[in-house]
Every structure is written in structure tokens, then in C-alpha cells.
């Protein structure tokens, strides 16, 4: 068990008491990400499954939801037994190396980006997992300043500081056409579509 998994396993039992219930912000993330009827979606760092109702409401045909924390996955799995979602304890970087994975139309990374420390490997993984012209979105339901302040007491081996959306998106630009940049006092996101080979 690595430090990130252990940290979130410890937080999992109380996670839902401190996080937003699924609502309009999550619907906005799903729409901005590009989830449409029949989409195959990958939810990276799904936690206890806060994005799943919105992804389904936008028409996702199937969802694979990954999280490093076994406890988060256990809670998420118990909440949505009838949704077309497969919850799996896995690191997206490792997951992308597996054989036989059908490509995804959309990859969503909501409130999880600072905890994926190897950003270059993440970009490569997301590119491998997406279908041609597939879309990704990194999003937070708060500003970078609020996120960074929230993570001020989190160990450095569990999180990384969040830079501006423009700066963070720079390493994605070789593989993706970035067409969404939002960096406000209440919401943060960047995303785009996979470049054609």
C-alpha cells in the first residue's frame, strides 16, 4: 500500500460528510467534459463516486471509475448498484498499460489531479486510453487558491500544488488540443480533445 492509498483509505469513512453531494456543479463538469448519449467514460480518482450520477444523467453508456483507495471504492460500489459503472481499485497510469482495454470517449479527473504526482505519465496514460478525438477534463469545484490552502497540511508525498489552468495545461498540449480553460474564484478546469496522429 502506498502513501496516497493509505491516506485516502483513512479518510474514506468520513469522506461524504465533507464533500458536496452530487448536484449542479457535477452536471456542469460532465457537460464541459463532453459526456453525451452513449459515451464510454473513465472517471479517474472517483473517490466515493460523486461524479457518477451526473455522468449517467448526461447519457454515459458505461463508466469505469478508478481510485487508488480500496475503502473509497468499497463505499462507491455500495452506493450505485444499478448504474452502468464498474468501480476498480487502480492507478490510471498502471491501468493504461493493460492489454485489451476498449478506448474511452471521455476521461474525467474531478478533484483528484493534485494527487496524481507524475503528471507526464498521466498525460501519456490518458492519451493511450482515449479514442481518436476523445476528450479529457481536469476539474475542481473550487479555485486553485482554495484547493492549495485545503492541501496545505497534506503530506507532500500525497499531493502537489495546483498551478494556474494555463500552466497546468501546458504539458497536455503536445497530445491534446486544449479548448477549455477556467480559472476563477469558484471553479477551475482545463481540458480538450486528443490530437489526431
NORZIRA-V510701 format. One record per residue. RES is the residue in one letter. BURIAL is b if it has 9 or more other C-alpha atoms within 8 Angstrom, else e. Layout:
# NORZIRA-V510701
res = [RES | RES]
burial = [BURIAL | BURIAL]
This chain:
# NORZIRA-V510701
res = [X | X | X | X | X | X | X | X | X | X | X | X | X | X | X | X | X | X | X | X | X | X | X | X | X | X | X | X | X | X | X | X | X | X | X | X | X | X | X | X | X | X | X | X | X | X | X | X | X | X | X | X | X | X | X | X | X | X | X | X | X | X | X | X | X | X | X | X | X | X | X | X | X | X | X | X | X | X | X | X | X | X | X | X | X | X | X | X | X | X | X | X | X | X | X | X | X | X | X | X | X | X | X | X | X | X | X | X | X | X | X | X | X | X | X | X | X | X | X | X | X | X | X | X | X | X | X | X | X | X | X | X | X | X | X | X | X | X | X | X | X | X | X | X | X | X | X | X | X | X | X | X | X | X | X | X | X | X | X | X | X | X | X | X | X | X | X | X | X | X | X | X | X | X | X | X | X | X | X | X | X | X | X | X | X | X | X | X | X | X | X | X | X | X | X | X | X]
burial = [e | e | e | b | b | b | b | b | b | e | e | b | e | e | b | b | e | e | e | e | e | b | e | e | e | b | b | e | b | b | b | e | b | e | b | b | e | e | b | b | b | b | b | b | b | b | b | b | b | b | b | b | e | b | b | b | e | b | b | b | b | b | b | b | b | b | b | b | b | b | b | b | b | e | b | b | b | e | e | e | e | e | e | e | b | e | b | b | b | b | b | b | b | e | e | b | e | e | e | e | e | e | e | b | b | b | b | b | b | b | b | b | b | b | b | b | e | e | e | e | e | b | b | e | b | b | b | e | b | b | b | e | b | b | b | b | b | b | b | b | b | b | b | b | e | e | b | b | e | e | e | e | e | e | e | e | e | b | b | b | e | b | e | e | b | e | e | b | b | e | e | b | b | e | b | b | b | b | e | e | b | b | b | e | e | e | b | b | b | b | b | b | b | b | b | e | e]
